Each structure stands twice: as structure tokens, then as C-alpha cells.
Amino acid sequence: MKGKAKVIMAITFWVMVAAYGCGGAGESPDPAAGQEPFETNASNVITYASYKAVGAGLSHTCGVTTNGTIYCWGAGLNGELGNGGNSSSNLRVQESTVNSNWASVTGGWAHSCATRTDGSLWCWGDNGEGQLGIGNSVDKNSPTRESTAATDWAAVSAGGYHTCARKTSGAVYCWGMNDHGQIGQNSYDYRYKYPVQVGTATTWKQLSSGMWHSCALKTDGMLWCWGYGWYGQLGYGSIGDKLKPAKVNADTNWALVACGREHTCAKKKDGSLWCWGDNVTYGQLGIGNVRGQKTKPVKVLTAITDWNALSLGQFFSCGKRKSGAIYCWGSNGSGQIGIGKETNPKTQPTKSQGIGTVMITGGSHTCAIKSDNSLWCWGSNASGQLGFGSIDTHSSYPVQAY
């Protein structure tokens, strides 16, 4: 159906938004709790876009098209859609600068950040904790450049109320809420409203931000985590916060890391998957049970070794194989695992109906870009975050986003 137009009637109505948390979200009250204005796309005719990158937050999604534009959809009360307004949308809306040089995008609890091809970094949405990095705590409903105006940003990862980014030099910077040391400054100073460097190392090659913690991988294959650690999600063998990067263990063969709400997963160079942190109720560690928490990496119950992507939501985890096949585990109450039905939690990797070359998870939804650049999403849709023009409660199978 790609390329075919579909007639959409523009309407405005009220929707009740449920309170969740996300992989990058937490137990604070939902910023969108209560009633909010909800609008569809203003256009009467909309065609499917072609996407090259996607990012997802608690209840919103943003995609970078193949021609370099950014569209967002879903919850928008805090301006996280970036279109200059503060309404939610179940269809895509373009960010207000109408730029065509976007390279990547990421979503947090209720904010979004993106890089441009010129190396600049821009954020929008909720800024109550300084998570936009613009030097103040004023929300922005349009992309706003981070305060240093640097042009050497290589990657960015939005957490719950904080953001971390890596420069081309290999240095990592973080900003936003620091109530658990997630900015990595060896302090509990409550917030940082502008980017600050994490330590002095310039050998970081990949990073991920969760709700209240972050992890990053160095070029020597060692893995480090910092911030909130009371569920064992920092992986250093005990519980408790770390105010600066702490080694997960002495292993030097880590290849990829992803952070969720209160759990973390990583891949080793041999292709094996390992997870740690919270596992109670949902089995998001993929170890075959829902018992307790793990303070050290434990091996995920799978013989698959060709993983090339990982992404964690609130209480679930997903991995993508080189073939494009997607496997998920953990909570499936909103259909976020994508197996065609809502079920009890899956405690080990379960093959999803989704497939793609790119895969990302939000709070309780998942999206993937196929080889033809079409974007498909599944899971919770209470705020229209699946982007197909409806606010059905959820979809347990992939639906194409506009």
C-alpha cells in the first residue's frame, strides 16, 4: 500500500491519557495525565512517507524521512512533537523548522532530540529539568539548539528527564535531571541545564540513556554505567547509585548496550546477549523467570548470536537479528512484543511479527523500518503513537505509520 493516498478527516476531540513509565521514563506523575486536546493532521490527504531513522519516547514517536525531514506523532502536550503546538496527533506532523538536513532522532519521557548533518544538536518538548540542554528550564515546542552550538555531535540518546550525547572526538556529555547522578558529575547536584562532559575520556564509542541511568561502551570493549542503581541496572554487582561511570565488570568484549527503565541489556562480541537489573513481574531480562533483580550480567536464554541491534522499553526488551527478524521479551500487556495478541509476559526472546533494518522501542510500543523504508509500529496506541490515524488502545501486530 506504500505510496497510496488515504483520505483522513481532520478532527479535534478529547482523549484520556493513561500514566505509564518508559525506558527513559519513571514513577513521577505522567506529565500528560488527565485530559488533553488531541488533533489529527490538518491535511485531508496523506501518503505514506519513506523513513531512514526512528526514535520513540514514552508515548510519542518521531521519524527521519529519506529526504531528511522529521515528522512526529503521538503525545504532544509538552511540545514533544516539535511542530510549534502542544496537542497530540495520531498522524504525523512536521517539526516547525521544516529543515531537510536531519540525520537522527531520539525520544525521552516527553522530550525529543535530533542531530543534523552539519553536526548540530537540537531538542524540544519537556524541559522542566533542563533535559533540552538549552541553558534554562522552559519547555520548547519547536526544535531548539543546545546551548554550546557545537557542530561535532555524533549521536544522542534521550533518557527519562536527562539526555546524553557523544561527540566525534569520543567525548560524552550529559544534561538534565541529576537526582541519581545520571549526569555523571560525581555529585547529586539536582540538574544541569547545559551539556557537561562526563569525565575526561575521549574513547567512548556508543551510549544509551534509560530512565534514570546511562551506560556507555569504550573502544577497548569495556562497559560503564552510572546513575540510578537500586534495581541493579548498573551491573557492577550491587545496588545503589553511581555518581560517575562505574565498570560493569572486567570484560573487554562488549559490543553494544541499551538501557531501559530499570534494566540494561548488552551484546558481547561473540553475539551473546546479557541483561541485568529489574526482572520482577515482567521477565524483561529474558532469563526464563520473573524472579527478583540481577546486579550482574546474566545470559539471555537464546542460542541466537547474530544480533545487530538492541532497544529496551519500560518493562520489555527487543533485539534485531542481521536478517531483520525481531525478537522481544518481557511485558506484553499492550501487544508491544508484536506476536498478534496480548499475553502474559514472555520471559525469553519470542519472535515478533515485526521485521526491519532499523528497530526502536518506546515506553510500551515498538517500531521498525523495513528495507523499503516503510515504517511499522505496534503496541500501546493510547496517544496515537503508532501513527496510523487512530487512537485504538493498542495493536498487537505491526501497522504501517504514515
Backbone hydrogen bonds, N-H to C=O, Kabsch-Sander energy under -0.5 kcal/mol:
donor,donor_aa,acceptor,acceptor_aa,energy
4,K,1,M,-2.1
6,K,46,I,-1.8
8,I,44,N,-2.8
13,F,38,F,-2.0
15,V,36,E,-1.2
17,V,15,V,-0.6
17,V,34,G,-1.6
18,A,16,M,-0.5
20,Y,18,A,-0.6
24,G,22,C,-2.0
24,G,25,A,-0.5
25,A,22,C,-3.5
33,A,30,D,-2.2
34,G,17,V,-0.7
36,E,15,V,-1.1
38,F,13,F,-2.0
39,E,88,S,-3.2
40,T,11,I,-1.7
46,I,6,K,-1.7
48,Y,4,K,-0.6
49,A,402,Y,-0.8
51,Y,373,N,-3.3
52,K,64,V,-3.3
53,A,64,V,-1.6
55,G,62,C,-3.0
57,G,60,H,-3.0
58,L,108,G,-1.6
58,L,109,W,-0.6
59,S,109,W,-0.5
61,T,73,W,-2.6
62,C,55,G,-2.9
63,G,71,Y,-2.9
64,V,53,A,-2.7
65,T,63,G,-0.6
65,T,69,T,-2.9
66,T,50,S,-2.1
68,G,65,T,-2.1
71,Y,63,G,-2.2
72,C,93,V,-2.5
73,W,61,T,-2.4
74,G,89,S,-3.7
75,A,59,S,-2.8
79,G,76,G,-2.0
82,G,79,G,-1.6
84,G,141,N,-3.0
88,S,37,P,-1.7
89,S,74,G,-2.1
93,V,72,C,-2.2
95,E,70,I,-2.1
96,S,82,G,-2.9
98,V,95,E,-1.5
102,W,68,G,-2.4
103,A,115,T,-3.2
104,S,115,T,-1.4
106,T,113,C,-2.7
107,G,56,A,-0.6
108,G,111,H,-3.3
109,W,159,G,-1.0
109,W,160,G,-1.1
110,A,160,G,-0.5
112,S,124,W,-2.8
113,C,106,T,-2.2
114,A,122,W,-2.9
115,T,104,S,-1.2
116,R,120,S,-2.2
117,T,101,N,-2.9
119,G,116,R,-2.0
122,W,114,A,-2.9
123,C,144,T,-2.6
124,W,112,S,-2.5
125,G,140,K,-4.0
126,D,110,A,-2.6
130,G,127,N,-1.7
133,G,130,G,-1.8
135,G,193,K,-3.2
140,K,125,G,-1.9
144,T,123,C,-2.4
146,E,121,L,-2.3
147,S,133,G,-3.1
149,A,146,E,-1.6
153,W,119,G,-2.2
154,A,166,R,-3.1
155,A,166,R,-1.7
157,S,164,C,-3.1
159,G,162,H,-3.2
160,G,210,G,-1.6
160,G,211,M,-0.7
161,Y,211,M,-0.8
163,T,175,W,-2.6
164,C,157,S,-2.4
165,A,173,Y,-2.9
166,R,155,A,-2.5
167,K,171,A,-2.8
168,T,152,D,-2.6
170,G,167,K,-1.9
173,Y,165,A,-2.8
174,C,196,V,-2.3
175,W,163,T,-2.1
176,G,192,Y,-3.0
177,M,161,Y,-2.5
178,N,190,Y,-3.6
181,G,178,N,-1.4
184,G,181,G,-1.9
186,N,243,L,-3.2
192,Y,176,G,-2.2
196,V,174,C,-2.1
198,V,172,V,-3.1
199,G,197,Q,-0.9
204,W,170,G,-2.0
205,K,217,L,-3.2
206,Q,217,L,-1.3
208,S,215,C,-2.5
210,G,213,H,-3.8
211,M,260,G,-1.4
212,W,261,R,-0.6
214,S,226,W,-2.3
215,C,208,S,-2.5
216,A,224,W,-2.7
217,L,206,Q,-3.1
218,K,222,M,-2.6
219,T,203,T,-2.4
221,G,218,K,-2.0
224,W,216,A,-2.4
225,C,246,A,-2.4
226,W,214,S,-2.4
227,G,242,K,-3.2
228,Y,212,W,-2.2
232,G,229,G,-1.5
235,G,232,G,-1.6
237,G,295,T,-2.4
240,G,229,G,-1.2
242,K,227,G,-2.0
246,A,225,C,-2.6
248,V,223,L,-2.8
254,W,221,G,-2.2
255,A,267,K,-3.4
256,L,267,K,-1.4
258,A,265,C,-2.6
260,G,263,H,-3.2
261,R,313,G,-1.2
261,R,314,Q,-0.6
262,E,314,Q,-0.6
264,T,276,W,-2.6
265,C,258,A,-2.4
266,A,274,W,-3.0
267,K,256,L,-2.4
268,K,272,S,-2.5
269,K,253,N,-2.9
271,G,268,K,-2.2
274,W,266,A,-2.6
275,C,298,V,-2.5
276,W,264,T,-2.4
277,G,294,K,-2.4
278,D,262,E,-2.7
279,N,292,G,-1.1
281,T,290,V,-1.0
282,Y,280,V,-1.5
283,G,279,N,-1.3
286,G,283,G,-1.8
288,G,347,T,-3.0
292,G,290,V,-0.6
294,K,277,G,-2.2
298,V,275,C,-2.4
300,V,273,L,-2.6
301,L,286,G,-2.8
302,T,300,V,-1.9
308,N,320,K,-3.2
309,A,320,K,-1.1
311,S,318,C,-2.3
313,G,316,F,-2.4
314,Q,363,G,-2.3
317,S,329,W,-2.9
318,C,311,S,-2.2
319,G,327,Y,-2.9
320,K,309,A,-2.4
321,R,325,A,-2.9
322,K,306,D,-1.6
324,G,321,R,-1.9
326,I,354,G,-1.1
327,Y,319,G,-2.7
328,C,350,T,-2.4
329,W,317,S,-2.4
330,G,346,K,-3.3
331,S,315,F,-2.6
335,G,332,N,-1.2
338,G,335,G,-1.4
340,G,396,S,-3.1
343,T,332,N,-0.8
346,K,330,G,-2.3
347,T,345,P,-0.6
350,T,328,C,-2.3
352,S,326,I,-3.3
353,Q,338,G,-3.4
356,G,324,G,-1.9
357,T,369,I,-3.4
358,V,369,I,-1.3
360,I,367,C,-2.6
362,G,365,H,-3.8
363,G,57,G,-1.9
364,S,58,L,-0.6
366,T,378,W,-2.8
367,C,360,I,-2.8
368,A,376,W,-2.8
369,I,358,V,-2.2
370,K,368,A,-0.5
370,K,374,S,-2.7
373,N,370,K,-2.1
376,W,368,A,-2.8
377,C,399,V,-2.7
378,W,366,T,-2.5
379,G,395,S,-3.4
380,S,364,S,-2.6
381,N,393,T,-2.8
382,A,393,T,-0.5
384,G,381,N,-1.6
387,G,384,G,-1.6
389,G,90,N,-2.3
395,S,334,S,-0.5
395,S,379,G,-2.2
399,V,377,C,-2.4
401,A,375,L,-2.8
402,Y,387,G,-2.6
